[in-house]
Amino acid sequence: MSISGSNDDLELCRTWNLPLETKNGWARLVFDHDVLVPAWIESETPAISWDRLRVLGFFEIGSTNEEASLKARQGAPEGLLVYSESQTSGRGRKGRHWSSPAGTGLYFSLLLRPENSLNRWPLLTHVASVSLAQVLNELSAERWIPQPLAVDLKWPNDVLLSEKKTAGILLETVQQEQHAAAAVLGVGINVKSGSLSDELKETATSVSAEAGVSIARRRLLVRYLYHFQIGYELFKRGQYQRILDQWKAHSSMWDGVPVWLHDGDQRRLVVTCGLSDMGALKVRAPDGTEETVLAADVSVRHSR
């Protein structure tokens, strides 16, 4: 890809470590599977669930979910991908900060407009986490990496490698009178080792650190978008039980596992005992009573 811009534009590209070659006053962006370029992402991603993928990229932004929500309110169609090299206000579940250093991770949001009943929309989080689990397992099967990855799904929205958080998912809804309701699905993936601050290294990891080799970010993103569309088609057809079965197949935690249930300042030890048909977690207290836990209210931790 050749570009002809001002010195400021070229300096910006260099600041963000884009691989450039310059010759006769022209600058060429060197093709690389790690570089995030909207046109390359669009051309490499097959269109299954929409007519074509539309990509909006940023070097730095507050939050990709906020930008995608804005585009949804403006009437943008389904199949819009908003990504950024870095986020200054990236967030996870319950407003927690999501560390988003440049060049080391994938931080993106997908705009969706499903016609399914709103009470089924939380299952999109399950579709998103299963899709990443499928991709990571493929990395091992296709010999992208020299060793298998210990992939696990933690309810409701985390993807783990070797029992450490590697990715998180944030589903938000946008509703207004002028346009159909939309879902904004935010995904953050630690791809390179540099994506983690020192204080996070005990509880989090990256794909490349676990793989033992550097994983190309755009190649991972494109493969993920393919798998997500396959799962999204199941969702649109109402095949909810199949989605739940896939999630269970990739998780060791959904049944018979002692966990701590955190609700505000309260912490209770319970045992997982399945998922509801809406994807909520079922747990059993020590006295034998069962309850259904909603993702909006609680977080779940392994007991130690």
Beta strands, then each sheet from edge to edge (+ up, - down):
strand 1: 2-3
strand 2: 20-23
strand 3: 26-29
strand 4: 54-61
strand 5: 80-87
strand 6: 105-112
strand 7: 151-154
strand 8: 158-161
strand 9: 164-174
strand 10: 182-190
strand 11: 255-263
strand 12: 266-275
strand 13: 281-284
strand 14: 290-293
strand 15: 299-302
sheet 1: 1+ 3- 2+
sheet 2: 4+ 5+ 6- 10+ 9- 8+ 7-
sheet 3: 14+ 13- 12+ 11- 15+
end
